Amino acid sequence: MLILLGLFVAMASALGGFVLSGGSLGPLYQPTELLMIIGAALGAFIAANNGKTIRATLTAVTKFKRSTGYDRAFYLDLLGMLYSLLNKARRESLLAVERDVDEPQQSPLFAQHPQLLNDPLLMGFLIDYLRLLISLSLQAHELDELMQHEIEEFENEAHLPADALHKISDGLPAFGIVAAVLGVVKALSAVDVGPDLMGQMIAHALVGTFLGIYLAYGVVAPLASRIERQTGESVKMLHCLRVTLLAHVKGIPPQLAVEFGRKALHSSERPTAEALENHVRGGSGQPGLATA
């Protein structure tokens, strides 16, 4: 929703200001200029990227979430689930959660958190490392190195579409100039037309410059930045999981392990210590979490 709202505000401001200043929208409708600019940008995009990046960009652009969903309520639910999971593992051993890990869709524990269960990135990361902890005796530094490496690779791969779109946005103004120059060449080649028609042709040609700059900074660059923001929020969620699991491996009790995870969050999404304690304790107010 915010994506569409932002794009609408940008377009309404640019075109609205033009109309209020006495301009007419009719001359701005130049489909051939648009064809040249978008076609050239698309060709450059295909030439500059491999199949993996092209597919990733198309997927990222066509699957923008209305919101990332990683808000305070989400993290409260996530930390509550981690507490239940780690508490069960601490009381009954890690083998007790093996069935939950092997069949998460049938797990009563995960079934209490449908929003989390439907997040493939979260569940894939969590299940993979729980399987490792169940199967192997890993030291905390070994687990941390492995998780850091996976998060770094995820971040690098997720940034490919944003990087590709940023490069296209850098080139769009130049393609707009190309379209404008071609339009001017066409106008100056028509030596048998009058000055009025010549002026219209040059004005139409200059629309290419406007379109190139507007598409670059009013459409493509904001979409690239939005992908970067969503990637950053996903990475923060993975670090929350990482810190919590590492605390568990180091022998820290579950009620404090989730506090470690809470501290890894941005302040805008971080639930308070009191809210987290009430959530994991079912509102009983039993002691166990830090209050800072």
TACORJO-V177334 format. One record per helix or strand of 2 or more residues. SS is the DSSP state (H for helix, E for strand). FROM is the first residue (numbers start at 1). LEN is the number of residues. If there is no record, write none. Layout:
((SS & FROM & LEN) (SS & FROM & LEN))
This chain:
((H & 2 & 19) (H & 26 & 3) (H & 31 & 18) (H & 51 & 12) (H & 72 & 21) (H & 94 & 9) (H & 104 & 3) (H & 108 & 4) (H & 114 & 4) (H & 120 & 16) (H & 140 & 50) (H & 195 & 55) (H & 254 & 10) (H & 273 & 8))
